[in-house]
Amino acid sequence: MAEKAVLAALAGANAKVRGVAEISVLLTDDEEQRQLNGQWRGKDSATNVLSFPQIEPFGPVMGLLGDITLAHETLEREAAELGKSLDDHFTHLVVHGFLHILGYDHLEEDQALQMEGLETQILARLGIDDPYAD
């Protein structure tokens, strides 16, 4: 599922792999995710997905691209609360995390709209409903 999500995100973002490339995807528990979130973002809480890019934003897609970590317990809880399958929620968050690796962000409203729109398009190609629909 992770590979399918990453490949869909590459295609949807029109990013071209320029050489051998590697991405790490770690499925961890809430406690380890909380520690990572605290260490790298200064937030003492678990979060569903974290991305650690090792390439320049919108730079060449090659070499060690970075790491994506996902908290399994949080993913299960969120999927249940949202009435979504765990597979669809996992796929969405891998796409979201990989777009961060590529350089996309959602700190500003215009960035968020662009990133969410791209996620929605990518997920639609995978047969997954818009995660931002009310």
Residue, then its C-alpha position, 0 to 999 in steps of 0.5 A: m500500500a505504501e509503495k502504491a501511495v508513493l508512486a501515485a503521489l509522484a505521478g500526481a505531483n508530476a515529480k520525476v525520479r532523476g536517479v536511484a531513490e529511496i524513501s523510508v516508511l515506518l509504521t510505529d506506535d503512538e509513544e514512539q511517534r510522540q517522542l519523534n514529534g517532541q524531538w523534531r517539532g517540539k510537540d508533546s503528543a502523538t500525531n498521525v504522520l510525520s515527514f522528514p525530507q532529505i531533499e530540497p523542496f521541489g528539487p531532484v527526486m533522487g538519492l535518500l528522499g527522507d522518512i515518513t513515520l505513521a502512528h498505527e494506534t492513531l491511524e486506527r482511531e482516526a479511521a474509526e472516528l472518520g468511518k473510513s477503512l484503515d487502508d484508505h486512511f493509511t494510503h491518504l497519510v502516506v500520500h500526504g507525508f510524501l507530498h511533504i517530502l517533495g516540498y508541499d506544505h500547508l502552513e499558509e491557507d493557499q498552500a493548504l488548498q493546493m496540497e489538499g487539492l492535490e491529495t484529493q486528485i491523487l486519492a481519487r485516482l486510487g479510488i479513495d474518497d476526498p478526505y477533506a469532504d464534509 
